[in-house]
Amino acid sequence: MNKKKILPLFSLLALLLVIPVAMAYFQRGGFNLRISALEEDEPTNIVISDTTGESFRVSWITQREVIGGILLSDGTRFSESDKTSYHVIDAVGLKPSMSYSFKILSDSKEFSSEAGGDYTHRTASLPKGTQKFLIYGQVFSPDGFSFQQGGVITMQLSNEVMTSDILSTTINETGGYQFDLGNILDKNNLRSFPYRTKSDATLVVFISHEDQPVSKQFTLDFSTNRQVPNIYLGEVNIDILPAIEGE
C-alpha cells in the first residue's frame, strides 16, 4: 500500500480512538469548563443590615430578575414572592445575641460567601422596639430629570460619639425610598443610635453589578425634617422639589 495513503488512515483511526476517551474524561469531570464570568443569577453587592434582637436584613442585586431568598443553616427559609433584580429580605423570628449562618438563594441556587463558607451574622442583644420613625427620599437617574427606576440603597449615620448600623431598602419605580429609624442601633449593635439629633449620613446606591455604586453624604437633622435631599446619580443637579438640596 502506498505510504502516503497509510499515514492518513492511521491518523483517522487514532482520532476515532481518542474521541471516546476524551468524552469519557469530560463526563467524569476531568476538565472544568465552567465559564468564570458572572452568572446572571449570582448575587452581587451583598449587604447585611438592619440588625435587631430578633432579625436582620440581607440585600443584593442580580443581573436578571429571579426569586431570591435566605436559607439558614437550620433549614429555615425566607423567600421573595416575586421576581426582581433588587433583593431585600428579612430573616425574622430569631433569638437575641445569637450567630446565624446562612446561604443566599437565587433562582433556586445556593450561594456561599466569597471565602467559600456560609455567611454569618449575629443578632443584637437588645429587644426590637415597636416605635417607627420613617424618613424618605428620592433618587434621580444620571440624566438628572427622570426618576431612577429600581435599585438598592443603604444608609449609615454618624455623629461625634458613634456610628450607626447600616440600613438598606429598595428604590421603587418612581425613585422613592424610605428607611425606618425606629430600631436603628450603633454599628456594634450594642445600643440605640440617637437619630433625632444632627447626624452625618452616607447613602450608597446600587444599580447593577457593572456600574460602580454611587455614594452621597449629607448632614441631616431628622428632628426638624424627615426628607433626605435628592440623590442624583449623574453630574446634573437640579432641585425638583423646593427647599430640597441635592448633591
BELZISUL-V723354 format. One record per residue. N is the residue number from 1. PHI is phi in whole degrees, 0 to 359 (NA if undefined). NEAR is the number of other C-alpha atoms within 10 Angstrom. Layout:
n,phi,near
N,PHI,NEAR
N,PHI,NEAR
This chain:
n,phi,near
1,NA,5
2,296,6
3,300,8
4,295,8
5,276,9
6,293,10
7,298,10
8,298,11
9,294,12
10,298,11
11,298,10
12,294,11
13,296,10
14,297,11
15,295,11
16,295,11
17,283,10
18,287,11
19,301,11
20,298,11
21,296,10
22,296,13
23,296,11
24,296,11
25,293,12
26,298,13
27,295,9
28,281,9
29,88,9
30,298,11
31,241,10
32,257,7
33,256,8
34,296,6
35,287,7
36,280,6
37,296,6
38,297,12
39,285,11
40,294,14
41,257,21
42,281,20
43,292,24
44,227,15
45,53,15
46,281,15
47,228,17
48,257,20
49,210,24
50,51,25
51,284,28
52,228,27
53,288,23
54,225,20
55,197,20
56,208,22
57,238,21
58,235,21
59,233,26
60,194,25
61,233,26
62,229,23
63,293,19
64,239,16
65,284,17
66,219,22
67,276,18
68,252,30
69,190,26
70,235,23
71,242,19
72,288,18
73,296,14
74,274,9
75,98,9
76,293,10
77,236,15
78,236,17
79,230,17
80,280,16
81,263,9
82,233,9
83,287,14
84,199,17
85,264,21
86,241,26
87,250,24
88,221,22
89,231,20
90,260,19
91,266,21
92,238,13
93,72,10
94,268,16
95,259,17
96,296,17
97,55,18
98,238,13
99,269,12
100,239,18
101,257,14
102,205,23
103,245,20
104,266,27
105,259,23
106,216,22
107,56,15
108,73,12
109,265,12
110,260,15
111,236,20
112,261,14
113,290,14
114,297,8
115,285,7
116,106,8
117,259,12
118,290,18
119,287,18
120,226,14
121,205,17
122,251,20
123,285,22
124,282,23
125,276,16
126,283,18
127,291,15
128,285,16
129,278,11
130,252,7
131,286,10
132,247,11
133,215,14
134,272,13
135,239,15
136,210,15
137,197,16
138,216,20
139,244,26
140,250,24
141,293,16
142,303,16
143,285,14
144,84,19
145,245,14
146,273,13
147,289,19
148,284,23
149,265,15
150,97,20
151,145,22
152,242,25
153,232,24
154,240,20
155,218,20
156,223,21
157,255,26
158,209,20
159,225,16
160,289,8
161,256,7
162,207,15
163,241,19
164,276,24
165,295,22
166,276,21
167,248,25
168,220,27
169,199,24
170,261,22
171,262,24
172,275,18
173,291,12
174,253,14
175,80,20
176,275,18
177,204,21
178,211,19
179,240,20
180,255,16
181,271,19
182,302,17
183,238,21
184,291,27
185,249,25
186,287,19
187,295,19
188,267,12
189,58,21
190,253,15
191,207,15
192,290,15
193,267,23
194,282,20
195,282,21
196,274,15
197,243,12
198,295,17
199,220,21
200,270,16
201,247,20
202,247,16
203,245,21
204,234,18
205,251,23
206,247,24
207,248,24
208,205,19
209,289,16
210,277,8
211,265,8
212,293,11
213,301,16
214,258,15
215,248,16
216,229,17
217,237,16
218,222,16
219,258,15
220,232,20
221,230,17
222,284,18
223,286,10
224,242,10
225,206,11
226,264,16
227,261,16
228,279,22
229,305,22
230,304,23
231,250,28
232,251,26
233,277,21
234,247,13
235,276,10
236,282,15
237,230,18
238,237,16
239,279,17
240,281,13
241,260,10
242,295,6
243,67,8
244,245,12
245,265,15
246,247,20
247,240,17
